[in-house]
Amino acid sequence: MSTVAAEDKALLVASKAFTVESVSQSWAYLLSTIAILAGLTAAAVLLPWWPARLLTAVVAGLTIVRLFCLYHDFQHGALLRGSKLARGIFWLYGELALTPPTVWRETHNYHHAHTAKLIGSHIGSYPMVTPRMYAALSPVKKWLYRAARHPLNVASALVTVFAVGMCARAFLRAPKAHWDGAVSLLMVTGLGAASIFTGHTEAWLFGYVVPMAVATAAGAYLFYAQHNYPGVKVAPRETWRFVTAATESSSYMKMSPLMNWFTANIGYHHVHHLNAAIPFYRLPEAMAALPALQNPGVTGLSPRDIVACFQLKLWDPEKNAMVGYEAVDALGDGGLKPSQAA
């Protein structure tokens, strides 16, 4: 075994110590999050003053992000492992949040196994190609690539990423495997139609649409920035390594204590990618204990950080860095520059 492989194995073994969960703590976090979300949703629906309803709906949306991260942990087996009650709760959440469990598990598990791999990392993630590869795409495929990575796609993720991508497209691709995608759409559209037809349009708007729009946009951006940030590394299949993809291709997102609560520590993303079985409340502990996890690529939620992440569009293997679309113009000859290796 090579020295590198031995070091990778040692780090993975060391991380297993942090996969032990406190079941009572996990239940406390789940039930308290549900209770807070229920209270915020009730306030968004019932408050008489619309600015207060809007503000409460936005906070409810951020709380949905936290609940999603707990759902995400459960799907990884990091939280409430083997609990049938938790499975039922999270199944209902997944359907109402347009994140059907079968689709999420399939795409997200693939993402973990292939993140930051130049060819094949697009499933469950944002597409990534080199300037040369981009130049060779058809006009339609170029438009689709740009659309997938555009900030408007992230902002409208409720429709584009979740309703269409996670539910409709997945069901149409494999109806038997992803029947819950159709169930999710039927549940949500049914609840919306019932609310509108019974004269509760504002309740539906502030109680579901606004919170979910906030939650899905925030979630889509977090997912983008966790793997598209200055300093991220991408590797071809031949040299790709799982541990390196976790420690050098998944960011540590610095946040305030409040935002760490809303995101259930998902900012410790490099730790999560190293071992997805670590419960969210033990991620900071693992980072503090393992020296190999203490020098990750860093980003944040400041406007400057957000702009910097969105400017990254293509992987340039010559610069060993993510670059913008201007790199395509530098190729010349329609992207057929021989020295620009894929």
Secondary structure as UniProt FT lines:
FT   HELIX           3..15
FT   HELIX           16..19
FT   HELIX           23..46
FT   HELIX           50..75
FT   TURN            76..77
FT   TURN            81..82
FT   HELIX           84..96
FT   TURN            97..98
FT   HELIX           101..114
FT   TURN            115..116
FT   TURN            118..120
FT   TURN            123..124
FT   HELIX           131..135
FT   HELIX           139..149
FT   HELIX           151..155
FT   HELIX           158..169
FT   HELIX           170..173
FT   TURN            175..178
FT   HELIX           179..197
FT   TURN            198..199
FT   HELIX           201..204
FT   HELIX           205..209
FT   HELIX           210..225
FT   TURN            226..227
FT   TURN            230..231
FT   TURN            237..239
FT   HELIX           242..249
FT   STRAND          252..254
FT   HELIX           257..262
FT   TURN            263..267
FT   HELIX           269..274
FT   TURN            276..277
FT   HELIX           280..282
FT   HELIX           283..289
FT   HELIX           291..293
FT   STRAND          298..300
FT   HELIX           303..310
FT   STRAND          314..316
FT   TURN            317..320
FT   STRAND          321..323
FT   HELIX           326..329
FT   TURN            330..331
FT   HELIX           333..335
FT   TURN            338..339
//
